């Protein structure tokens, strides 16, 4: 690492907004970076945080001459902080990192050396996911001069890469601050098509994408499909204007068709939305394909996507979803070699089928790549779909919860644990009423373990304190029947309650004093002061509860 004022190899630019406990692993990763030839600095751009991160980062950076924090009013999205970070950097390269992700120990030194050797304007380092999906085919091999489709660059339209700063400045390349969610696509559409060399480093992971256990993050917020697809149309226009018709351009357009357009309509997240919002997606997707994609695109996409794309263009939303069910719930043997118009005769109107066949160009069979391999598999899929449909038939909030659990299973387990503690405490209370000491103690210990586990990644101390008090309350009946030991048992319980309150106060102070008070990426190695405090206080509460239970 190099002191400020000296030439730097790379600036790590991190947009920050209310990260809570999820910033600590990145800070540890920066502390653990191997020496970089030319040095590096870390530029945190605080986008109006209000959770104490703003003060905690100031203290953290003050002890590290290679780190600084810039504060600004909240802009609502990472684009502005990233642009501020680019302007503040004087390094040869910039590396964008999200606040809840992290770098591997040799990431910066490896990428800088590789970028210099390859004369790269853009380097995409191999990614690893923790609860998140990352491109796999892209990192099959290291490539110094990567072009699509030989290298699937479009599979990563994420800005979590290293860019030559001179290249960004020469092209006036900055993040569009009016865009939401697709600012990376707009940025990379220009970067990929203008760079002299786009390189892929695949020899070892350098960037770790992390799914937050609370299911939060900018990428998981609701968005307006109209604005979203207007921005996607702009990205499509950048590529179609920059690249001639051919395989390279098709690689980008196919990616958007598969993931953001037709693929989005096929997703369960859209299928189970309230009908007005679901239909808004269909309308926006159809308009984007018709107005932004080349007119012959449906003939240029892989065969597996021709029928779904044609149906997205001509079918009503319910017809499209019925056709999707036919392609996914039927067995392969049923669909194979059967013309699509015949296979879909019971699901789609004759007029829709006629128009779809005209777009496909021939009445070819439906794709079988997503069909069930056996009657048993088809039945299981139907049962699962019926269960999801039943669960989603209520409010939009129910749908949002299901989507959140699907994206971040850890959030389901955390919420299940939080709901379980009061139930277990109530059972322990009942056992304490009938003087069933062994059962009471066992239940209290189980609830304590859950309480401590939840505290490790908590975003506030209130839940932990409430659960600790429930552990104590579960043993009040035992203390009340303790005979001569009632004063002692009551004093012990009161002491436990005071400790829980003190732990709550300490939690609030620690969160605002230092990000390292939170647990690191591996909590058992770097638990953080908050996790340690919660563990100690919970253990004290359990001890008090056990004493009160056994006092009689």
VOLUMMAR-741447 format. One record per residue (C-alpha): x, y, z; residue in one letter. Coordinates in nm, 4 decimals. Layout:
# residues N
X,Y,Z,a
...
# end
This chain:
# residues 552
0.0000,0.0000,0.0000,x
0.1205,0.3502,-0.0802,x
0.0672,0.6744,0.1072,x
-0.1487,0.9453,-0.0404,x
0.0259,1.1901,-0.2692,x
0.2343,0.9245,-0.4403,x
0.1422,0.7651,-0.7726,x
-0.1130,0.4909,-0.7273,x
-0.1878,0.1820,-0.9299,x
-0.5554,0.1454,-0.8465,x
-0.8355,0.3096,-0.6539,x
-1.1049,0.0914,-0.5002,x
-1.4300,0.2874,-0.5278,x
-1.7077,0.1861,-0.2886,x
-2.0555,0.3472,-0.2832,x
-2.1853,0.3302,0.0734,x
-2.5387,0.3679,0.2060,x
-2.6535,0.2274,0.5410,x
-2.4621,-0.1020,0.5109,x
-2.5022,-0.1919,0.8785,x
-2.3106,-0.5089,0.9636,x
-2.2415,-0.5980,0.6014,x
-1.9489,-0.3580,0.5426,x
-1.7068,-0.5272,0.7814,x
-1.5983,-0.8142,0.5473,x
-1.4947,-0.5653,0.2775,x
-1.2947,-0.3597,0.5266,x
-1.1137,-0.6729,0.6416,x
-1.0502,-0.7677,0.2787,x
-0.8905,-0.4280,0.2103,x
-0.6728,-0.4603,0.5197,x
-0.5653,-0.8054,0.3993,x
-0.4688,-0.7020,0.0447,x
-0.1280,-0.8154,-0.0754,x
0.1121,-0.5327,-0.1725,x
0.0306,-0.3748,-0.5090,x
0.3022,-0.2526,-0.7438,x
0.2354,0.1192,-0.7274,x
0.0023,0.0973,-0.4296,x
-0.3721,0.1446,-0.3955,x
-0.6202,0.3581,-0.2132,x
-0.9814,0.3029,-0.1074,x
-1.2360,0.5764,-0.1765,x
-1.5630,0.5323,0.0107,x
-1.8400,0.7621,-0.1097,x
-2.1018,0.7850,0.1630,x
-2.4350,0.8494,-0.0066,x
-2.6105,1.0071,0.2904,x
-2.5945,0.7168,0.5357,x
-2.7918,0.7551,0.8567,x
-2.7075,0.4324,1.0432,x
-2.3810,0.5496,1.1981,x
-2.1666,0.4280,0.9092,x
-2.0740,0.7858,0.8242,x
-1.8987,0.8411,1.1601,x
-1.7648,0.4869,1.1863,x
-1.6012,0.5072,0.8426,x
-1.4386,0.8388,0.9327,x
-1.2745,0.6728,1.2335,x
-1.1731,0.3669,1.0297,x
-1.0178,0.5747,0.7493,x
-0.8407,0.8084,0.9915,x
-0.6158,0.5202,1.0962,x
-0.5357,0.4226,0.7368,x
-0.3543,0.6788,0.5188,x
-0.4612,0.4856,0.2070,x
-0.8347,0.5173,0.2795,x
-1.0706,0.8136,0.2714,x
-1.4426,0.8804,0.2836,x
-1.6345,1.1414,0.0872,x
-1.9785,1.2418,0.2150,x
-2.2650,1.3595,-0.0023,x
-2.6451,1.3920,0.0255,x
-2.8346,1.0784,-0.0617,x
-2.8727,1.0282,-0.4367,x
-3.0663,0.7033,-0.4084,x
-2.8438,0.4870,-0.6283,x
-2.4746,0.3860,-0.6658,x
-2.4238,0.5812,-0.9916,x
-2.3508,0.9196,-0.8366,x
-2.1119,0.7821,-0.5694,x
-1.9210,0.5885,-0.8343,x
-1.8864,0.8994,-1.0495,x
-1.7656,1.0979,-0.7491,x
-1.5123,0.8245,-0.6801,x
-1.3811,0.8328,-1.0383,x
-1.3368,1.2103,-1.0169,x
-1.1543,1.1793,-0.6844,x
-0.9098,0.9168,-0.8082,x
-0.5725,0.9864,-0.9682,x
-0.4803,0.6181,-1.0028,x
-0.3965,0.4240,-1.3169,x
-0.6984,0.1956,-1.2690,x
-1.0234,0.2027,-1.0763,x
-1.1942,-0.1040,-0.9302,x
-1.5621,-0.0810,-0.8388,x
-1.6750,-0.2814,-0.5357,x
-2.0167,-0.2895,-0.3707,x
-2.0348,-0.2313,0.0028,x
-2.1596,-0.5813,0.0852,x
-1.9166,-0.7676,-0.1444,x
-1.5455,-0.8184,-0.0949,x
-1.2140,-0.8882,-0.2698,x
-0.9851,-1.1861,-0.2246,x
-0.6431,-1.1125,-0.0668,x
-0.4453,-1.0997,-0.3933,x
-0.7191,-0.9407,-0.6043,x
-0.5734,-0.5951,-0.6556,x
-0.2108,-0.6990,-0.7084,x
-0.3134,-0.9746,-0.9496,x
-0.5502,-0.7603,-1.1550,x
-0.3088,-0.4667,-1.1794,x
-0.0227,-0.6882,-1.2978,x
-0.2501,-0.8674,-1.5445,x
-0.4014,-0.5445,-1.6808,x
-0.0590,-0.3947,-1.7415,x
0.0708,-0.7072,-1.9127,x
-0.2391,-0.7319,-2.1351,x
-0.2616,-0.3546,-2.1981,x
-0.6250,-0.3809,-2.0885,x
-0.8803,-0.1045,-2.0711,x
-1.1199,-0.3366,-1.8891,x
-1.0411,-0.6440,-1.6803,x
-1.3173,-0.8718,-1.5546,x
-1.1802,-1.0795,-1.2694,x
-1.3112,-1.4210,-1.1862,x
-1.6088,-1.4008,-0.9527,x
-1.7236,-1.6251,-0.6717,x
-2.0707,-1.6201,-0.5256,x
-2.1825,-1.6628,-0.1657,x
-2.5567,-1.7072,-0.1971,x
-2.5439,-1.5290,-0.5337,x
-2.5202,-1.6594,-0.8885,x
-2.2155,-1.5538,-1.0893,x
-2.1154,-1.6184,-1.4524,x
-1.9433,-1.9528,-1.4968,x
-1.8779,-1.9917,-1.8696,x
-1.7158,-1.6472,-1.8808,x
-1.4354,-1.7669,-1.6559,x
-1.3586,-2.0911,-1.8354,x
-1.0175,-1.9518,-1.9316,x
-0.8049,-1.6396,-1.9064,x
-0.8236,-1.4248,-2.2195,x
-0.6228,-1.1083,-2.2835,x
-0.8310,-0.9807,-2.5753,x
-1.1865,-1.1054,-2.5264,x
-1.4638,-1.0560,-2.7794,x
-1.8116,-1.2013,-2.7955,x
-1.9302,-1.4575,-2.8858,x
-1.6011,-1.6514,-2.8534,x
-1.5899,-1.5239,-2.4955,x
-1.9339,-1.4690,-2.3357,x
-1.8677,-1.1129,-2.2188,x
-2.2393,-1.0229,-2.2160,x
-2.2963,-1.2743,-1.9358,x
-2.1425,-1.0151,-1.7034,x
-2.2979,-0.6704,-1.7393,x
-2.1858,-0.5804,-1.3888,x
-1.9450,-0.2950,-1.3211,x
-1.7565,-0.4947,-1.0590,x
-1.4423,-0.4904,-1.2702,x
-1.1183,-0.2953,-1.3124,x
-1.1088,-0.0090,-1.5635,x
-0.8201,0.2006,-1.6921,x
-0.9016,0.5514,-1.5704,x
-0.7518,0.7155,-1.8800,x
-0.9900,0.5063,-2.0931,x
-1.2899,0.6246,-1.8905,x
-1.1865,0.9876,-1.9166,x
-1.1019,0.9720,-2.2868,x
-1.4497,0.8380,-2.3630,x
-1.6309,1.0565,-2.1108,x
-1.7555,0.7314,-1.9618,x
-1.9539,0.7772,-1.6425,x
-2.2548,0.6108,-1.4849,x
-2.5923,0.7499,-1.5894,x
-2.7346,0.9023,-1.2726,x
-3.0907,0.9030,-1.4091,x
-3.0991,0.5252,-1.4584,x
-3.2093,0.2778,-1.1944,x
-3.0864,-0.0839,-1.1938,x
-2.9486,-0.0754,-1.5501,x
-2.6779,0.1856,-1.5071,x
-2.4223,-0.0985,-1.5282,x
-2.5626,-0.2109,-1.8635,x
-2.5418,0.1393,-2.0076,x
-2.1880,0.1815,-1.8756,x
-2.0592,-0.1545,-1.9977,x
-2.2316,-0.1342,-2.3349,x
-2.0013,0.1580,-2.4057,x
-1.6969,0.0101,-2.2299,x
-1.7114,-0.3283,-2.4046,x
-1.7640,-0.1819,-2.7500,x
-1.5003,0.0966,-2.7259,x
-1.2186,-0.0665,-2.5300,x
-0.9002,-0.1578,-2.7119,x
-0.8688,-0.4713,-2.5013,x
-1.1282,-0.6240,-2.2721,x
-0.9585,-0.8970,-2.0708,x
-1.0881,-1.1829,-1.8596,x
-0.8813,-1.3081,-1.5672,x
-0.9976,-1.6577,-1.4750,x
-0.6986,-1.8175,-1.2994,x
-0.8320,-1.7533,-0.9472,x
-1.1299,-1.5791,-0.7849,x
-1.0756,-1.2098,-0.7165,x
-1.4266,-1.0752,-0.6517,x
-1.6799,-1.2265,-0.4101,x
-2.0496,-1.1440,-0.4610,x
-2.2344,-1.1841,-0.1315,x
-2.6075,-1.2212,-0.0686,x
-2.7043,-1.0212,0.2380,x
-2.8795,-1.2261,0.5018,x
-3.1443,-0.9554,0.5412,x
-3.2403,-0.9816,0.1726,x
-3.1778,-0.6094,0.1251,x
-2.9661,-0.4275,-0.1291,x
-3.0257,-0.1835,-0.4128,x
-3.0672,-0.4608,-0.6683,x
-3.3650,-0.6089,-0.4818,x
-3.5804,-0.2966,-0.4668,x
-3.9019,-0.2713,-0.6683,x
-3.8810,-0.0826,-0.9943,x
-4.1000,0.0663,-1.2633,x
-4.1016,-0.1616,-1.5704,x
-4.1606,0.1329,-1.8028,x
-3.8472,0.3177,-1.6901,x
-3.6485,-0.0055,-1.6660,x
-3.7157,-0.1065,-2.0250,x
-3.6621,0.2447,-2.1555,x
-3.3103,0.2251,-2.0139,x
-3.2655,-0.1248,-2.1561,x
-3.3684,0.0108,-2.4968,x
-3.0927,0.2691,-2.4623,x
-2.8353,-0.0026,-2.3897,x
-2.9571,-0.2007,-2.6906,x
-2.9223,0.1105,-2.9066,x
-2.5625,0.1627,-2.7900,x
-2.4676,-0.1877,-2.9014,x
-2.6603,-0.1874,-3.2289,x
-2.5015,0.1447,-3.3244,x
-2.1508,0.0426,-3.2194,x
-2.1403,-0.3066,-3.3742,x
-2.2339,-0.4225,-3.7231,x
-2.4898,-0.6999,-3.7664,x
-2.3249,-1.0288,-3.6879,x
-2.2332,-1.2784,-3.4211,x
-2.0754,-1.0275,-3.1805,x
-2.3772,-0.7981,-3.1777,x
-2.6135,-1.0962,-3.1550,x
-2.4344,-1.2178,-2.8424,x
-2.5329,-0.9002,-2.6557,x
-2.8876,-0.8899,-2.7918,x
-2.9416,-1.2591,-2.7156,x
-2.8320,-1.2023,-2.3569,x
-3.0883,-0.9272,-2.3079,x
-3.3563,-1.1370,-2.4764,x
-3.2828,-1.4363,-2.2532,x
-3.2512,-1.2552,-1.9225,x
-3.4085,-0.9109,-1.9171,x
-3.6824,-0.9541,-2.1793,x
-3.8463,-1.2917,-2.2511,x
-3.6611,-1.4554,-1.9662,x
-3.8081,-1.2040,-1.7225,x
-4.1615,-1.2906,-1.8354,x
-4.0849,-1.6587,-1.7782,x
-3.9703,-1.5965,-1.4207,x
-4.1835,-1.6787,-1.1210,x
-4.1114,-1.3312,-0.9849,x
-4.3209,-1.1807,-1.2662,x
-4.5726,-1.4654,-1.3028,x
-4.7091,-1.4265,-0.9489,x
-4.7200,-1.0488,-0.9383,x
-5.0590,-0.8787,-0.8993,x
-5.2134,-0.8788,-1.2453,x
-5.1809,-0.5032,-1.3216,x
-4.8092,-0.5053,-1.2419,x
-4.7558,-0.8355,-1.4244,x
-4.9303,-0.7028,-1.7347,x
-4.7187,-0.3866,-1.7206,x
-4.4106,-0.6054,-1.7588,x
-4.5596,-0.7806,-2.0600,x
-4.6454,-0.4479,-2.2217,x
-4.2976,-0.3029,-2.1603,x
-4.1160,-0.6159,-2.2802,x
-4.3246,-0.6343,-2.5979,x
-4.2618,-0.2692,-2.6774,x
-3.8876,-0.3096,-2.6210,x
-3.8600,-0.6100,-2.8530,x
-4.0672,-0.4402,-3.1209,x
-3.9010,-0.0995,-3.1039,x
-3.5417,-0.1606,-2.9923,x
-3.4452,-0.5016,-3.1285,x
-3.3597,-0.5538,-3.4990,x
-3.6633,-0.6702,-3.6980,x
-3.5007,-1.0043,-3.7857,x
-3.3915,-1.0797,-3.4299,x
-3.6373,-1.3648,-3.3809,x
-3.4666,-1.5583,-3.6620,x
-3.1229,-1.4877,-3.5143,x
-3.1816,-1.6133,-3.1620,x
-3.1243,-1.9773,-3.0597,x
-3.4050,-2.2187,-3.1478,x
-3.4983,-2.2666,-2.7808,x
-3.6048,-1.9008,-2.7622,x
-3.7908,-1.8562,-3.0910,x
-4.1324,-1.9817,-2.9780,x
-4.1196,-1.8015,-2.6379,x
-4.0150,-1.4772,-2.8089,x
-4.2871,-1.5026,-3.0718,x
-4.5461,-1.5644,-2.8008,x
-4.4161,-1.2704,-2.5973,x
-4.4857,-1.0537,-2.9020,x
-4.8347,-1.1755,-2.9952,x
-4.9932,-1.3587,-2.6994,x
-5.1929,-1.2212,-2.4111,x
-5.0158,-1.2598,-2.0748,x
-5.2365,-1.5518,-1.9674,x
-5.1819,-1.7238,-2.3025,x
-4.8067,-1.6797,-2.2693,x
-4.8086,-1.8349,-1.9217,x
-5.0296,-2.1250,-2.0322,x
-4.7821,-2.1911,-2.3141,x
-4.4976,-2.1739,-2.0622,x
-4.6713,-2.4362,-1.8519,x
-4.7013,-2.6573,-2.1594,x
-4.3260,-2.6262,-2.2241,x
-4.2193,-2.6851,-1.8646,x
-4.4819,-2.9204,-1.7172,x
-4.5102,-3.1557,-2.0166,x
-4.2772,-3.4478,-2.0668,x
-4.0065,-3.4291,-2.3317,x
-4.1567,-3.7264,-2.5166,x
-4.4932,-3.5503,-2.5465,x
-4.3464,-3.2378,-2.7092,x
-4.0791,-3.3930,-2.9256,x
-4.1392,-3.3656,-3.3021,x
-4.4897,-3.2183,-3.2489,x
-4.5531,-2.8872,-3.4327,x
-4.5907,-2.6011,-3.1901,x
-4.9357,-2.5041,-3.3147,x
-5.0630,-2.8541,-3.2308,x
-4.8895,-2.8743,-2.8922,x
-5.0344,-2.5365,-2.7900,x
-5.3806,-2.5795,-2.9431,x
-5.5478,-2.6016,-2.6003,x
-5.3509,-2.3134,-2.4488,x
-5.3420,-2.0367,-2.7093,x
-5.6042,-1.8966,-2.9445,x
-5.5870,-1.9937,-3.3155,x
-5.5185,-1.6333,-3.4154,x
-5.2304,-1.6057,-3.1696,x
-5.0856,-1.9336,-3.2963,x
-5.1109,-1.8204,-3.6566,x
-4.9265,-1.4970,-3.5817,x
-4.6625,-1.6764,-3.3731,x
-4.5916,-1.9291,-3.6502,x
-4.5518,-1.6404,-3.8945,x
-4.2912,-1.4807,-3.6667,x
-4.1026,-1.8055,-3.6064,x
-4.1043,-1.8665,-3.9813,x
-4.2107,-2.2285,-3.9602,x
-4.4362,-2.4423,-3.7432,x
-4.1435,-2.6032,-3.5671,x
-4.1783,-2.8097,-3.2470,x
-4.1684,-2.6384,-2.9115,x
-3.8313,-2.6369,-2.7328,x
-3.7926,-2.9327,-2.4972,x
-3.4946,-2.8112,-2.2981,x
-3.7111,-2.7124,-2.0003,x
-3.9639,-2.9970,-2.0234,x
-3.9885,-3.2671,-1.7560,x
-3.7814,-3.5791,-1.8127,x
-4.0409,-3.8191,-1.6663,x
-4.4054,-3.8366,-1.5514,x
-4.2819,-3.8249,-1.1919,x
-4.0853,-3.5036,-1.2533,x
-4.3834,-3.3462,-1.4319,x
-4.6117,-3.4286,-1.1374,x
-4.3699,-3.2774,-0.8851,x
-4.3504,-2.9600,-1.0915,x
-4.7288,-2.9315,-1.1026,x
-4.7564,-2.9788,-0.7276,x
-4.4888,-2.7194,-0.6635,x
-4.6536,-2.4705,-0.8966,x
-4.9898,-2.5267,-0.7307,x
-4.8356,-2.4608,-0.3896,x
-4.6690,-2.1386,-0.5062,x
-4.9882,-2.0262,-0.6798,x
-5.1864,-2.0822,-0.3599,x
-4.9306,-1.8938,-0.1501,x
-4.9242,-1.6042,-0.3988,x
-5.3004,-1.5767,-0.4367,x
-5.3288,-1.3286,-0.1497,x
-5.1676,-0.9875,-0.1332,x
-4.8785,-0.8354,-0.3200,x
-4.6907,-0.8418,0.0093,x
-4.7141,-1.2217,0.0139,x
-4.5672,-1.2357,-0.3354,x
-4.2836,-1.0012,-0.2385,x
-4.2038,-1.2178,0.0641,x
-4.1888,-1.5352,-0.1455,x
-3.9610,-1.3676,-0.3985,x
-3.7365,-1.2421,-0.1190,x
-3.7069,-1.5901,0.0313,x
-3.6351,-1.7372,-0.3084,x
-3.3546,-1.4900,-0.3734,x
-3.2096,-1.5068,-0.0219,x
-3.2894,-1.8346,0.1561,x
-3.0893,-1.7159,0.4568,x
-3.3512,-1.4477,0.5129,x
-3.6173,-1.7175,0.5447,x
-3.4150,-1.8987,0.8100,x
-3.3466,-1.5769,1.0007,x
-3.7129,-1.4822,0.9994,x
-3.8077,-1.8369,1.0968,x
-3.5603,-1.8225,1.3849,x
-3.6917,-1.4845,1.4989,x
-4.0465,-1.6223,1.4975,x
-3.9415,-1.9431,1.6729,x
-3.7847,-1.7793,1.9806,x
-4.1132,-1.6383,2.1247,x
-4.2826,-1.9750,2.0663,x
-4.0014,-2.1634,2.2403,x
-4.0012,-1.9108,2.5237,x
-4.3779,-1.9595,2.5674,x
-4.3305,-2.3364,2.5871,x
-4.0540,-2.2861,2.8421,x
-4.2903,-2.0614,3.0425,x
-4.5519,-2.3376,3.0490,x
-4.2926,-2.5932,3.1566,x
-4.1783,-2.3570,3.4292,x
-4.5397,-2.3301,3.5537,x
-4.5539,-2.7052,3.6139,x
-4.2019,-2.7150,3.7587,x
-4.0630,-2.9189,3.4680,x
-3.7116,-2.7864,3.5196,x
-3.5232,-3.0065,3.2668,x
-3.7636,-2.9189,2.9845,x
-3.7572,-2.5496,3.0787,x
-3.3797,-2.5383,3.0771,x
-3.3528,-2.7263,2.7462,x
-3.5976,-2.4918,2.5757,x
-3.4252,-2.1831,2.7142,x
-3.0887,-2.3052,2.5846,x
-3.2315,-2.3713,2.2374,x
-3.3807,-2.0217,2.2276,x
-3.0466,-1.8787,2.3483,x
-2.8551,-2.0464,2.0672,x
-3.0966,-1.9014,1.8095,x
-3.0778,-1.5582,1.9748,x
-2.6977,-1.5558,1.9579,x
-2.6938,-1.6736,1.5953,x
-2.9373,-1.3993,1.4937,x
-2.7314,-1.1350,1.6736,x
-2.4222,-1.2044,1.4644,x
-2.5697,-1.0372,1.1526,x
-2.8344,-0.8208,1.3174,x
-2.8999,-0.4716,1.1848,x
-3.0023,-0.3445,1.5281,x
-2.9962,-0.4503,1.8915,x
-3.3681,-0.4337,1.9678,x
-3.4528,-0.7870,1.8546,x
-3.1617,-0.9350,2.0489,x
-3.2592,-0.7539,2.3698,x
-3.6255,-0.8568,2.3400,x
-3.5310,-1.2202,2.2859,x
-3.2975,-1.2106,2.5871,x
-3.5784,-1.0745,2.8031,x
-3.8077,-1.3530,2.6793,x
-3.5521,-1.6090,2.7990,x
-3.5700,-1.4553,3.1444,x
-3.9489,-1.4221,3.1441,x
-3.9852,-1.7905,3.0618,x
-3.8464,-1.8734,3.4047,x
-4.0494,-1.6285,3.6145,x
-4.3014,-1.8953,3.7270,x
-4.0157,-2.1113,3.8517,x
-3.8713,-1.8210,4.0443,x
-4.2138,-1.7317,4.1873,x
-4.2487,-2.0793,4.3396,x
-3.8954,-2.0945,4.4727,x
-3.9993,-2.0627,4.8375,x
-3.7210,-1.9269,5.0532,x
-3.5105,-1.8616,4.7452,x
-3.7602,-1.6216,4.5884,x
-3.5603,-1.3057,4.6717,x
-3.2390,-1.4580,4.5389,x
-3.4058,-1.5896,4.2235,x
-3.5778,-1.2573,4.1654,x
-3.2507,-1.0717,4.2092,x
-3.0817,-1.3000,3.9571,x
-3.3587,-1.2453,3.7019,x
-3.3467,-0.8698,3.7589,x
-2.9712,-0.8746,3.7080,x
-3.0226,-1.0592,3.3798,x
-3.2742,-0.7979,3.2681,x
-3.0320,-0.5154,3.3534,x
-2.7598,-0.6915,3.1538,x
-2.9949,-0.7237,2.8552,x
-3.0649,-0.3509,2.8735,x
-2.6946,-0.2729,2.9050,x
-2.6257,-0.4971,2.6069,x
-2.8821,-0.3046,2.4048,x
-2.7163,0.0262,2.4901,x
-2.3703,-0.1138,2.4138,x
-2.4978,-0.2474,2.0806,x
-2.6167,0.0985,1.9743,x
-2.2880,0.2605,2.0750,x
-2.0706,-0.0006,1.9058,x
-2.2594,0.0185,1.5761,x
-2.1825,0.3898,1.5495,x
-1.8237,0.3790,1.6675,x
-1.6561,0.1263,1.4400,x
-1.7603,-0.0951,1.1460,x
-1.5243,-0.3628,1.2779,x
-1.7556,-0.4027,1.5773,x
-1.9632,-0.6181,1.3412,x
-1.8740,-0.9754,1.2534,x
-1.6387,-1.0422,0.9643,x
-1.6962,-1.2732,0.6708,x
-1.6133,-1.5689,0.8954,x
-1.7805,-1.4862,1.2211,x
-1.6111,-1.7675,1.4114,x
-1.2701,-1.6116,1.3285,x
-1.3663,-1.2438,1.3461,x
-1.6843,-1.2257,1.5532,x
-1.6822,-0.8506,1.6190,x
-1.7646,-0.6743,1.9430,x
-2.1407,-0.6768,1.8806,x
-2.1511,-1.0537,1.8384,x
-1.9288,-1.1043,2.1446,x
-2.1427,-0.8705,2.3568,x
-2.4630,-1.0433,2.2474,x
-2.3132,-1.3846,2.3216,x
-2.1947,-1.2858,2.6687,x
-2.5223,-1.1171,2.7646,x
-2.7300,-1.4070,2.6289,x
-2.5148,-1.6537,2.8237,x
-2.5662,-1.4447,3.1382,x
-2.9418,-1.4413,3.0798,x
-2.9475,-1.8178,3.0352,x
-2.7452,-1.8632,3.3549,x
-2.9874,-1.6410,3.5436,x
-3.2857,-1.8256,3.3998,x
-3.1412,-2.1655,3.4888,x
-3.0643,-2.0511,3.8443,x
-3.4182,-1.9186,3.8888,x
-3.5653,-2.2407,3.7499,x
-3.3633,-2.4623,3.9816,x
-3.3976,-2.2415,4.2890,x
-3.6948,-2.4307,4.4302,x
# end
